[in-house]
Amino acid sequence: MNNGYCFKYGDTSFGFTNNHGIGKLCIIDVSFLFLCHNNFVGMQIYNSYIVKVGIRMATGTHTVEIPVDVQTVWDYVSDLEKWATTVPAYKEHEIINDKQSIWTFEGSVKGIRKTIKAQVDITEWNEPSNIKFELKGLSDNFTGSGHFTAEEANGKTTMTCTVNVHAGGISGAVLTPIIKWAVPKVASRLTESIARKIAVFS
């Protein structure tokens, strides 16, 4: 039972493993040094089930200093209509109510073209320094969260944007390389873009 089968899709490896005679389809994110303790076994074992392994979370955080007071930053950031189109890969958004919106993103990452739709729910709204939100994938199996914070000192405001995304399910194995590449870039580009616009229009 030590012979086996393994194949790769992008940064992800797939194979059948054996544990006490039970076949398991093992999805391994090889971009992290994950060690599979089981032995690969043959395709003839059909009684298989999914084993979640590896790390499927991506985090992006970026901080900028803007030469304006914190209220000016809040007035801009709290109105998403002012900066929505600056989000990388933005296609469109729909406001459901003052706490919820639906966003559609479209782009090509590492040769994979994707259209992703997500629901954004505001969970905290503390003027003028903090906005927290949660993400839920509508087109793909992922969840996430994030926040904007702003702190004033000596007439300048330090603004930080943080985004966390976790890919789940079988599709998460394919989605993981995308979010690991995209999420840090989204956080940095969005923060820098907002900072530039605030500085120009203030």
mmCIF file of the C-alpha atoms, coordinates in Angstrom:
data_MODEL
# 
_entry.id   MODEL 
# 
loop_
_atom_site.group_PDB 
_atom_site.id 
_atom_site.type_symbol 
_atom_site.label_atom_id 
_atom_site.label_alt_id 
_atom_site.label_comp_id 
_atom_site.label_asym_id 
_atom_site.label_entity_id 
_atom_site.label_seq_id 
_atom_site.pdbx_PDB_ins_code 
_atom_site.Cartn_x 
_atom_site.Cartn_y 
_atom_site.Cartn_z 
_atom_site.occupancy 
_atom_site.B_iso_or_equiv 
_atom_site.pdbx_formal_charge 
_atom_site.auth_seq_id 
_atom_site.auth_comp_id 
_atom_site.auth_asym_id 
_atom_site.auth_atom_id 
_atom_site.pdbx_PDB_model_num 
ATOM 1   C CA . MET A 1 1   ? 0.000   0.000  0.000   1.00 0.00 ? 1   MET A CA 1 
ATOM 2   C CA . ASN A 1 2   ? 2.965   2.302  -0.330  1.00 0.00 ? 2   ASN A CA 1 
ATOM 3   C CA . ASN A 1 3   ? 2.534   2.946  -4.053  1.00 0.00 ? 3   ASN A CA 1 
ATOM 4   C CA . GLY A 1 4   ? 0.653   6.143  -4.724  1.00 0.00 ? 4   GLY A CA 1 
ATOM 5   C CA . TYR A 1 5   ? -0.761  8.788  -6.986  1.00 0.00 ? 5   TYR A CA 1 
ATOM 6   C CA . CYS A 1 6   ? -0.161  12.508 -6.860  1.00 0.00 ? 6   CYS A CA 1 
ATOM 7   C CA . PHE A 1 7   ? -0.762  15.450 -9.191  1.00 0.00 ? 7   PHE A CA 1 
ATOM 8   C CA . LYS A 1 8   ? -0.474  19.236 -9.008  1.00 0.00 ? 8   LYS A CA 1 
ATOM 9   C CA . TYR A 1 9   ? -2.674  22.203 -9.940  1.00 0.00 ? 9   TYR A CA 1 
ATOM 10  C CA . GLY A 1 10  ? -0.752  25.454 -9.663  1.00 0.00 ? 10  GLY A CA 1 
ATOM 11  C CA . ASP A 1 11  ? 0.678   25.685 -6.145  1.00 0.00 ? 11  ASP A CA 1 
ATOM 12  C CA . THR A 1 12  ? -1.541  22.884 -4.868  1.00 0.00 ? 12  THR A CA 1 
ATOM 13  C CA . SER A 1 13  ? -0.843  19.139 -4.775  1.00 0.00 ? 13  SER A CA 1 
ATOM 14  C CA . PHE A 1 14  ? -3.509  16.448 -4.726  1.00 0.00 ? 14  PHE A CA 1 
ATOM 15  C CA . GLY A 1 15  ? -2.998  12.817 -3.752  1.00 0.00 ? 15  GLY A CA 1 
ATOM 16  C CA . PHE A 1 16  ? -4.437  9.793  -2.041  1.00 0.00 ? 16  PHE A CA 1 
ATOM 17  C CA . THR A 1 17  ? -3.147  8.963  1.411   1.00 0.00 ? 17  THR A CA 1 
ATOM 18  C CA . ASN A 1 18  ? -3.623  5.977  3.665   1.00 0.00 ? 18  ASN A CA 1 
ATOM 19  C CA . ASN A 1 19  ? -4.426  6.006  7.359   1.00 0.00 ? 19  ASN A CA 1 
ATOM 20  C CA . HIS A 1 20  ? -5.280  2.669  8.973   1.00 0.00 ? 20  HIS A CA 1 
ATOM 21  C CA . GLY A 1 21  ? -6.573  1.313  5.677   1.00 0.00 ? 21  GLY A CA 1 
ATOM 22  C CA . ILE A 1 22  ? -8.863  4.275  4.893   1.00 0.00 ? 22  ILE A CA 1 
ATOM 23  C CA . GLY A 1 23  ? -8.208  6.196  1.714   1.00 0.00 ? 23  GLY A CA 1 
ATOM 24  C CA . LYS A 1 24  ? -8.106  9.981  1.967   1.00 0.00 ? 24  LYS A CA 1 
ATOM 25  C CA . LEU A 1 25  ? -7.974  12.586 -0.754  1.00 0.00 ? 25  LEU A CA 1 
ATOM 26  C CA . CYS A 1 26  ? -5.352  14.978 0.596   1.00 0.00 ? 26  CYS A CA 1 
ATOM 27  C CA . ILE A 1 27  ? -5.175  18.598 -0.637  1.00 0.00 ? 27  ILE A CA 1 
ATOM 28  C CA . ILE A 1 28  ? -1.805  20.070 0.195   1.00 0.00 ? 28  ILE A CA 1 
ATOM 29  C CA . ASP A 1 29  ? -0.903  23.724 -0.129  1.00 0.00 ? 29  ASP A CA 1 
ATOM 30  C CA . VAL A 1 30  ? 2.754   23.342 -1.051  1.00 0.00 ? 30  VAL A CA 1 
ATOM 31  C CA . SER A 1 31  ? 3.459   27.069 -0.879  1.00 0.00 ? 31  SER A CA 1 
ATOM 32  C CA . PHE A 1 32  ? 3.670   26.427 2.869   1.00 0.00 ? 32  PHE A CA 1 
ATOM 33  C CA . LEU A 1 33  ? 6.025   23.711 4.110   1.00 0.00 ? 33  LEU A CA 1 
ATOM 34  C CA . PHE A 1 34  ? 3.281   21.262 4.958   1.00 0.00 ? 34  PHE A CA 1 
ATOM 35  C CA . LEU A 1 35  ? 4.363   17.735 5.896   1.00 0.00 ? 35  LEU A CA 1 
ATOM 36  C CA . CYS A 1 36  ? 1.900   14.944 5.194   1.00 0.00 ? 36  CYS A CA 1 
ATOM 37  C CA . HIS A 1 37  ? 2.532   12.124 7.673   1.00 0.00 ? 37  HIS A CA 1 
ATOM 38  C CA . ASN A 1 38  ? 0.588   9.527  5.692   1.00 0.00 ? 38  ASN A CA 1 
ATOM 39  C CA . ASN A 1 39  ? 1.802   7.456  2.765   1.00 0.00 ? 39  ASN A CA 1 
ATOM 40  C CA . PHE A 1 40  ? 0.399   7.929  -0.722  1.00 0.00 ? 40  PHE A CA 1 
ATOM 41  C CA . VAL A 1 41  ? -1.657  4.958  -1.874  1.00 0.00 ? 41  VAL A CA 1 
ATOM 42  C CA . GLY A 1 42  ? -3.214  3.772  -5.119  1.00 0.00 ? 42  GLY A CA 1 
ATOM 43  C CA . MET A 1 43  ? -6.248  5.134  -6.928  1.00 0.00 ? 43  MET A CA 1 
ATOM 44  C CA . GLN A 1 44  ? -8.030  1.824  -6.367  1.00 0.00 ? 44  GLN A CA 1 
ATOM 45  C CA . ILE A 1 45  ? -9.183  3.020  -2.933  1.00 0.00 ? 45  ILE A CA 1 
ATOM 46  C CA . TYR A 1 46  ? -12.518 4.699  -3.562  1.00 0.00 ? 46  TYR A CA 1 
ATOM 47  C CA . ASN A 1 47  ? -13.778 5.182  0.003   1.00 0.00 ? 47  ASN A CA 1 
ATOM 48  C CA . SER A 1 48  ? -12.225 8.617  0.242   1.00 0.00 ? 48  SER A CA 1 
ATOM 49  C CA . TYR A 1 49  ? -13.017 11.874 1.966   1.00 0.00 ? 49  TYR A CA 1 
ATOM 50  C CA . ILE A 1 50  ? -11.535 15.340 2.097   1.00 0.00 ? 50  ILE A CA 1 
ATOM 51  C CA . VAL A 1 51  ? -8.800  16.187 4.566   1.00 0.00 ? 51  VAL A CA 1 
ATOM 52  C CA . LYS A 1 52  ? -8.271  19.904 5.072   1.00 0.00 ? 52  LYS A CA 1 
ATOM 53  C CA . VAL A 1 53  ? -4.578  20.720 5.343   1.00 0.00 ? 53  VAL A CA 1 
ATOM 54  C CA . GLY A 1 54  ? -2.251  23.665 4.861   1.00 0.00 ? 54  GLY A CA 1 
ATOM 55  C CA . ILE A 1 55  ? -2.990  27.315 5.531   1.00 0.00 ? 55  ILE A CA 1 
ATOM 56  C CA . ARG A 1 56  ? -5.636  28.975 3.374   1.00 0.00 ? 56  ARG A CA 1 
ATOM 57  C CA . MET A 1 57  ? -5.609  32.467 4.836   1.00 0.00 ? 57  MET A CA 1 
ATOM 58  C CA . ALA A 1 58  ? -4.179  35.649 3.401   1.00 0.00 ? 58  ALA A CA 1 
ATOM 59  C CA . THR A 1 59  ? -3.637  38.898 5.283   1.00 0.00 ? 59  THR A CA 1 
ATOM 60  C CA . GLY A 1 60  ? -2.842  42.334 3.976   1.00 0.00 ? 60  GLY A CA 1 
ATOM 61  C CA . THR A 1 61  ? -2.182  45.424 6.057   1.00 0.00 ? 61  THR A CA 1 
ATOM 62  C CA . HIS A 1 62  ? -0.861  48.837 5.075   1.00 0.00 ? 62  HIS A CA 1 
ATOM 63  C CA . THR A 1 63  ? -0.335  52.113 6.939   1.00 0.00 ? 63  THR A CA 1 
ATOM 64  C CA . VAL A 1 64  ? 0.019   55.633 5.589   1.00 0.00 ? 64  VAL A CA 1 
ATOM 65  C CA . GLU A 1 65  ? 0.403   59.092 7.123   1.00 0.00 ? 65  GLU A CA 1 
ATOM 66  C CA . ILE A 1 66  ? -1.864  61.790 5.704   1.00 0.00 ? 66  ILE A CA 1 
ATOM 67  C CA . PRO A 1 67  ? -1.190  65.514 6.393   1.00 0.00 ? 67  PRO A CA 1 
ATOM 68  C CA . VAL A 1 68  ? -4.773  66.282 7.459   1.00 0.00 ? 68  VAL A CA 1 
ATOM 69  C CA . ASP A 1 69  ? -6.825  65.961 10.642  1.00 0.00 ? 69  ASP A CA 1 
ATOM 70  C CA . VAL A 1 70  ? -8.641  62.731 11.496  1.00 0.00 ? 70  VAL A CA 1 
ATOM 71  C CA . GLN A 1 71  ? -12.104 64.167 10.829  1.00 0.00 ? 71  GLN A CA 1 
ATOM 72  C CA . THR A 1 72  ? -11.141 64.922 7.236   1.00 0.00 ? 72  THR A CA 1 
ATOM 73  C CA . VAL A 1 73  ? -9.996  61.329 6.797   1.00 0.00 ? 73  VAL A CA 1 
ATOM 74  C CA . TRP A 1 74  ? -13.215 60.041 8.325   1.00 0.00 ? 74  TRP A CA 1 
ATOM 75  C CA . ASP A 1 75  ? -15.412 62.199 6.101   1.00 0.00 ? 75  ASP A CA 1 
ATOM 76  C CA . TYR A 1 76  ? -13.789 60.610 3.069   1.00 0.00 ? 76  TYR A CA 1 
ATOM 77  C CA . VAL A 1 77  ? -13.435 56.973 4.187   1.00 0.00 ? 77  VAL A CA 1 
ATOM 78  C CA . SER A 1 78  ? -16.937 56.749 5.669   1.00 0.00 ? 78  SER A CA 1 
ATOM 79  C CA . ASP A 1 79  ? -18.464 57.549 2.256   1.00 0.00 ? 79  ASP A CA 1 
ATOM 80  C CA . LEU A 1 80  ? -17.604 54.492 0.150   1.00 0.00 ? 80  LEU A CA 1 
ATOM 81  C CA . GLU A 1 81  ? -19.043 56.109 -2.985  1.00 0.00 ? 81  GLU A CA 1 
ATOM 82  C CA . LYS A 1 82  ? -15.989 58.383 -2.927  1.00 0.00 ? 82  LYS A CA 1 
ATOM 83  C CA . TRP A 1 83  ? -13.422 55.556 -3.079  1.00 0.00 ? 83  TRP A CA 1 
ATOM 84  C CA . ALA A 1 84  ? -15.194 52.373 -4.251  1.00 0.00 ? 84  ALA A CA 1 
ATOM 85  C CA . THR A 1 85  ? -13.830 52.558 -7.794  1.00 0.00 ? 85  THR A CA 1 
ATOM 86  C CA . THR A 1 86  ? -10.244 52.733 -6.491  1.00 0.00 ? 86  THR A CA 1 
ATOM 87  C CA . VAL A 1 87  ? -10.419 49.187 -5.056  1.00 0.00 ? 87  VAL A CA 1 
ATOM 88  C CA . PRO A 1 88  ? -8.152  46.970 -7.223  1.00 0.00 ? 88  PRO A CA 1 
ATOM 89  C CA . ALA A 1 89  ? -10.108 44.778 -9.699  1.00 0.00 ? 89  ALA A CA 1 
ATOM 90  C CA . TYR A 1 90  ? -13.317 46.697 -8.907  1.00 0.00 ? 90  TYR A CA 1 
ATOM 91  C CA . LYS A 1 91  ? -16.173 46.102 -11.365 1.00 0.00 ? 91  LYS A CA 1 
ATOM 92  C CA . GLU A 1 92  ? -19.319 47.259 -9.580  1.00 0.00 ? 92  GLU A CA 1 
ATOM 93  C CA . HIS A 1 93  ? -21.058 47.465 -6.222  1.00 0.00 ? 93  HIS A CA 1 
ATOM 94  C CA . GLU A 1 94  ? -24.609 47.621 -4.921  1.00 0.00 ? 94  GLU A CA 1 
ATOM 95  C CA . ILE A 1 95  ? -25.670 49.264 -1.667  1.00 0.00 ? 95  ILE A CA 1 
ATOM 96  C CA . ILE A 1 96  ? -28.227 47.054 0.116   1.00 0.00 ? 96  ILE A CA 1 
ATOM 97  C CA . ASN A 1 97  ? -28.542 49.218 3.242   1.00 0.00 ? 97  ASN A CA 1 
ATOM 98  C CA . ASP A 1 98  ? -26.304 51.350 5.445   1.00 0.00 ? 98  ASP A CA 1 
ATOM 99  C CA . LYS A 1 99  ? -24.603 48.225 6.839   1.00 0.00 ? 99  LYS A CA 1 
ATOM 100 C CA . GLN A 1 100 ? -24.476 45.912 3.842   1.00 0.00 ? 100 GLN A CA 1 
ATOM 101 C CA . SER A 1 101 ? -23.276 46.023 0.243   1.00 0.00 ? 101 SER A CA 1 
ATOM 102 C CA . ILE A 1 102 ? -22.489 43.592 -2.600  1.00 0.00 ? 102 ILE A CA 1 
ATOM 103 C CA . TRP A 1 103 ? -19.215 43.974 -4.502  1.00 0.00 ? 103 TRP A CA 1 
ATOM 104 C CA . THR A 1 104 ? -18.087 42.431 -7.791  1.00 0.00 ? 104 THR A CA 1 
ATOM 105 C CA . PHE A 1 105 ? -14.423 42.172 -8.736  1.00 0.00 ? 105 PHE A CA 1 
ATOM 106 C CA . GLU A 1 106 ? -12.937 40.998 -12.001 1.00 0.00 ? 106 GLU A CA 1 
ATOM 107 C CA . GLY A 1 107 ? -9.359  40.421 -13.013 1.00 0.00 ? 107 GLY A CA 1 
ATOM 108 C CA . SER A 1 108 ? -6.584  38.030 -13.950 1.00 0.00 ? 108 SER A CA 1 
ATOM 109 C CA . VAL A 1 109 ? -4.190  36.689 -11.315 1.00 0.00 ? 109 VAL A CA 1 
ATOM 110 C CA . LYS A 1 110 ? -1.284  34.396 -12.247 1.00 0.00 ? 110 LYS A CA 1 
ATOM 111 C CA . GLY A 1 111 ? -2.990  33.559 -15.520 1.00 0.00 ? 111 GLY A CA 1 
ATOM 112 C CA . ILE A 1 112 ? -6.306  32.674 -13.881 1.00 0.00 ? 112 ILE A CA 1 
ATOM 113 C CA . ARG A 1 113 ? -9.174  34.991 -14.832 1.00 0.00 ? 113 ARG A CA 1 
ATOM 114 C CA . LYS A 1 114 ? -11.818 35.320 -12.145 1.00 0.00 ? 114 LYS A CA 1 
ATOM 115 C CA . THR A 1 115 ? -14.994 37.215 -11.407 1.00 0.00 ? 115 THR A CA 1 
ATOM 116 C CA . ILE A 1 116 ? -15.599 37.305 -7.673  1.00 0.00 ? 116 ILE A CA 1 
ATOM 117 C CA . LYS A 1 117 ? -18.695 38.543 -5.887  1.00 0.00 ? 117 LYS A CA 1 
ATOM 118 C CA . ALA A 1 118 ? -18.657 39.280 -2.165  1.00 0.00 ? 118 ALA A CA 1 
ATOM 119 C CA . GLN A 1 119 ? -21.011 40.552 0.509   1.00 0.00 ? 119 GLN A CA 1 
ATOM 120 C CA . VAL A 1 120 ? -19.614 43.177 2.881   1.00 0.00 ? 120 VAL A CA 1 
ATOM 121 C CA . ASP A 1 121 ? -21.247 43.725 6.273   1.00 0.00 ? 121 ASP A CA 1 
ATOM 122 C CA . ILE A 1 122 ? -20.254 46.640 8.512   1.00 0.00 ? 122 ILE A CA 1 
ATOM 123 C CA . THR A 1 123 ? -19.867 45.362 12.077  1.00 0.00 ? 123 THR A CA 1 
ATOM 124 C CA . GLU A 1 124 ? -18.487 48.475 13.818  1.00 0.00 ? 124 GLU A CA 1 
ATOM 125 C CA . TRP A 1 125 ? -18.776 52.163 12.958  1.00 0.00 ? 125 TRP A CA 1 
ATOM 126 C CA . ASN A 1 126 ? -16.971 54.362 15.452  1.00 0.00 ? 126 ASN A CA 1 
ATOM 127 C CA . GLU A 1 127 ? -16.553 57.949 14.244  1.00 0.00 ? 127 GLU A CA 1 
ATOM 128 C CA . PRO A 1 128 ? -13.936 59.206 13.574  1.00 0.00 ? 128 PRO A CA 1 
ATOM 129 C CA . SER A 1 129 ? -11.435 56.425 14.103  1.00 0.00 ? 129 SER A CA 1 
ATOM 130 C CA . ASN A 1 130 ? -12.616 52.911 13.334  1.00 0.00 ? 130 ASN A CA 1 
ATOM 131 C CA . ILE A 1 131 ? -14.634 50.897 10.808  1.00 0.00 ? 131 ILE A CA 1 
ATOM 132 C CA . LYS A 1 132 ? -14.797 47.104 10.954  1.00 0.00 ? 132 LYS A CA 1 
ATOM 133 C CA . PHE A 1 133 ? -16.379 44.807 8.387   1.00 0.00 ? 133 PHE A CA 1 
ATOM 134 C CA . GLU A 1 134 ? -16.881 41.160 7.492   1.00 0.00 ? 134 GLU A CA 1 
ATOM 135 C CA . LEU A 1 135 ? -16.681 39.513 4.067   1.00 0.00 ? 135 LEU A CA 1 
ATOM 136 C CA . LYS A 1 136 ? -18.623 36.580 2.661   1.00 0.00 ? 136 LYS A CA 1 
ATOM 137 C CA . GLY A 1 137 ? -18.013 35.080 -0.769  1.00 0.00 ? 137 GLY A CA 1 
ATOM 138 C CA . LEU A 1 138 ? -21.110 34.778 -2.947  1.00 0.00 ? 138 LEU A CA 1 
ATOM 139 C CA . SER A 1 139 ? -19.394 33.356 -6.025  1.00 0.00 ? 139 SER A CA 1 
ATOM 140 C CA . ASP A 1 140 ? -16.679 31.395 -4.200  1.00 0.00 ? 140 ASP A CA 1 
ATOM 141 C CA . ASN A 1 141 ? -16.294 29.751 -0.802  1.00 0.00 ? 141 ASN A CA 1 
ATOM 142 C CA . PHE A 1 142 ? -14.427 32.316 1.297   1.00 0.00 ? 142 PHE A CA 1 
ATOM 143 C CA . THR A 1 143 ? -14.910 34.497 4.346   1.00 0.00 ? 143 THR A CA 1 
ATOM 144 C CA . GLY A 1 144 ? -12.973 37.384 5.746   1.00 0.00 ? 144 GLY A CA 1 
ATOM 145 C CA . SER A 1 145 ? -12.822 40.537 7.787   1.00 0.00 ? 145 SER A CA 1 
ATOM 146 C CA . GLY A 1 146 ? -11.056 43.846 7.883   1.00 0.00 ? 146 GLY A CA 1 
ATOM 147 C CA . HIS A 1 147 ? -10.889 47.311 9.345   1.00 0.00 ? 147 HIS A CA 1 
ATOM 148 C CA . PHE A 1 148 ? -9.888  50.905 8.774   1.00 0.00 ? 148 PHE A CA 1 
ATOM 149 C CA . THR A 1 149 ? -8.348  52.790 11.682  1.00 0.00 ? 149 THR A CA 1 
ATOM 150 C CA . ALA A 1 150 ? -7.306  56.430 11.910  1.00 0.00 ? 150 ALA A CA 1 
ATOM 151 C CA . GLU A 1 151 ? -5.319  58.177 14.636  1.00 0.00 ? 151 GLU A CA 1 
ATOM 152 C CA . GLU A 1 152 ? -4.375  61.845 14.709  1.00 0.00 ? 152 GLU A CA 1 
ATOM 153 C CA . ALA A 1 153 ? -1.156  63.289 16.097  1.00 0.00 ? 153 ALA A CA 1 
ATOM 154 C CA . ASN A 1 154 ? 0.396   66.716 15.514  1.00 0.00 ? 154 ASN A CA 1 
ATOM 155 C CA . GLY A 1 155 ? -2.091  67.642 12.818  1.00 0.00 ? 155 GLY A CA 1 
ATOM 156 C CA . LYS A 1 156 ? -1.444  64.473 10.811  1.00 0.00 ? 156 LYS A CA 1 
ATOM 157 C CA . THR A 1 157 ? -3.452  61.240 10.643  1.00 0.00 ? 157 THR A CA 1 
ATOM 158 C CA . THR A 1 158 ? -2.098  57.714 10.525  1.00 0.00 ? 158 THR A CA 1 
ATOM 159 C CA . MET A 1 159 ? -4.507  55.492 8.613   1.00 0.00 ? 159 MET A CA 1 
ATOM 160 C CA . THR A 1 160 ? -4.285  51.693 8.490   1.00 0.00 ? 160 THR A CA 1 
ATOM 161 C CA . CYS A 1 161 ? -6.227  49.262 6.336   1.00 0.00 ? 161 CYS A CA 1 
ATOM 162 C CA . THR A 1 162 ? -6.207  45.549 7.170   1.00 0.00 ? 162 THR A CA 1 
ATOM 163 C CA . VAL A 1 163 ? -7.906  42.745 5.238   1.00 0.00 ? 163 VAL A CA 1 
ATOM 164 C CA . ASN A 1 164 ? -8.025  39.025 6.099   1.00 0.00 ? 164 ASN A CA 1 
ATOM 165 C CA . VAL A 1 165 ? -9.458  36.397 3.743   1.00 0.00 ? 165 VAL A CA 1 
ATOM 166 C CA . HIS A 1 166 ? -9.878  32.671 4.382   1.00 0.00 ? 166 HIS A CA 1 
ATOM 167 C CA . ALA A 1 167 ? -10.649 30.289 1.502   1.00 0.00 ? 167 ALA A CA 1 
ATOM 168 C CA . GLY A 1 168 ? -12.719 27.199 2.311   1.00 0.00 ? 168 GLY A CA 1 
ATOM 169 C CA . GLY A 1 169 ? -13.965 23.994 0.749   1.00 0.00 ? 169 GLY A CA 1 
ATOM 170 C CA . ILE A 1 170 ? -12.457 22.104 -2.160  1.00 0.00 ? 170 ILE A CA 1 
ATOM 171 C CA . SER A 1 171 ? -12.386 25.253 -4.310  1.00 0.00 ? 171 SER A CA 1 
ATOM 172 C CA . GLY A 1 172 ? -10.265 26.894 -1.618  1.00 0.00 ? 172 GLY A CA 1 
ATOM 173 C CA . ALA A 1 173 ? -7.272  24.862 -2.771  1.00 0.00 ? 173 ALA A CA 1 
ATOM 174 C CA . VAL A 1 174 ? -7.419  26.649 -6.116  1.00 0.00 ? 174 VAL A CA 1 
ATOM 175 C CA . LEU A 1 175 ? -8.439  30.027 -4.653  1.00 0.00 ? 175 LEU A CA 1 
ATOM 176 C CA . THR A 1 176 ? -5.652  30.111 -2.045  1.00 0.00 ? 176 THR A CA 1 
ATOM 177 C CA . PRO A 1 177 ? -2.778  31.076 -4.405  1.00 0.00 ? 177 PRO A CA 1 
ATOM 178 C CA . ILE A 1 178 ? -4.964  33.875 -5.755  1.00 0.00 ? 178 ILE A CA 1 
ATOM 179 C CA . ILE A 1 179 ? -5.838  35.407 -2.387  1.00 0.00 ? 179 ILE A CA 1 
ATOM 180 C CA . LYS A 1 180 ? -2.265  35.110 -1.117  1.00 0.00 ? 180 LYS A CA 1 
ATOM 181 C CA . TRP A 1 181 ? -1.125  37.160 -4.088  1.00 0.00 ? 181 TRP A CA 1 
ATOM 182 C CA . ALA A 1 182 ? -4.046  39.589 -4.244  1.00 0.00 ? 182 ALA A CA 1 
ATOM 183 C CA . VAL A 1 183 ? -5.008  40.469 -0.648  1.00 0.00 ? 183 VAL A CA 1 
ATOM 184 C CA . PRO A 1 184 ? -1.749  42.232 0.370   1.00 0.00 ? 184 PRO A CA 1 
ATOM 185 C CA . LYS A 1 185 ? -1.831  44.205 -2.892  1.00 0.00 ? 185 LYS A CA 1 
ATOM 186 C CA . VAL A 1 186 ? -5.459  45.216 -2.351  1.00 0.00 ? 186 VAL A CA 1 
ATOM 187 C CA . ALA A 1 187 ? -4.691  46.523 1.143   1.00 0.00 ? 187 ALA A CA 1 
ATOM 188 C CA . SER A 1 188 ? -1.654  48.549 0.056   1.00 0.00 ? 188 SER A CA 1 
ATOM 189 C CA . ARG A 1 189 ? -3.048  49.939 -3.207  1.00 0.00 ? 189 ARG A CA 1 
ATOM 190 C CA . LEU A 1 190 ? -6.397  50.879 -1.681  1.00 0.00 ? 190 LEU A CA 1 
ATOM 191 C CA . THR A 1 191 ? -4.784  52.634 1.288   1.00 0.00 ? 191 THR A CA 1 
ATOM 192 C CA . GLU A 1 192 ? -2.335  54.558 -0.882  1.00 0.00 ? 192 GLU A CA 1 
ATOM 193 C CA . SER A 1 193 ? -5.080  55.554 -3.329  1.00 0.00 ? 193 SER A CA 1 
ATOM 194 C CA . ILE A 1 194 ? -7.359  56.851 -0.565  1.00 0.00 ? 194 ILE A CA 1 
ATOM 195 C CA . ALA A 1 195 ? -4.470  58.783 0.991   1.00 0.00 ? 195 ALA A CA 1 
ATOM 196 C CA . ARG A 1 196 ? -3.617  60.480 -2.296  1.00 0.00 ? 196 ARG A CA 1 
ATOM 197 C CA . LYS A 1 197 ? -7.218  61.491 -2.951  1.00 0.00 ? 197 LYS A CA 1 
ATOM 198 C CA . ILE A 1 198 ? -7.662  62.895 0.551   1.00 0.00 ? 198 ILE A CA 1 
ATOM 199 C CA . ALA A 1 199 ? -4.455  64.909 0.219   1.00 0.00 ? 199 ALA A CA 1 
ATOM 200 C CA . VAL A 1 200 ? -5.507  66.302 -3.177  1.00 0.00 ? 200 VAL A CA 1 
ATOM 201 C CA . PHE A 1 201 ? -9.061  67.264 -2.283  1.00 0.00 ? 201 PHE A CA 1 
ATOM 202 C CA . SER A 1 202 ? -8.396  68.588 1.232   1.00 0.00 ? 202 SER A CA 1 
# 
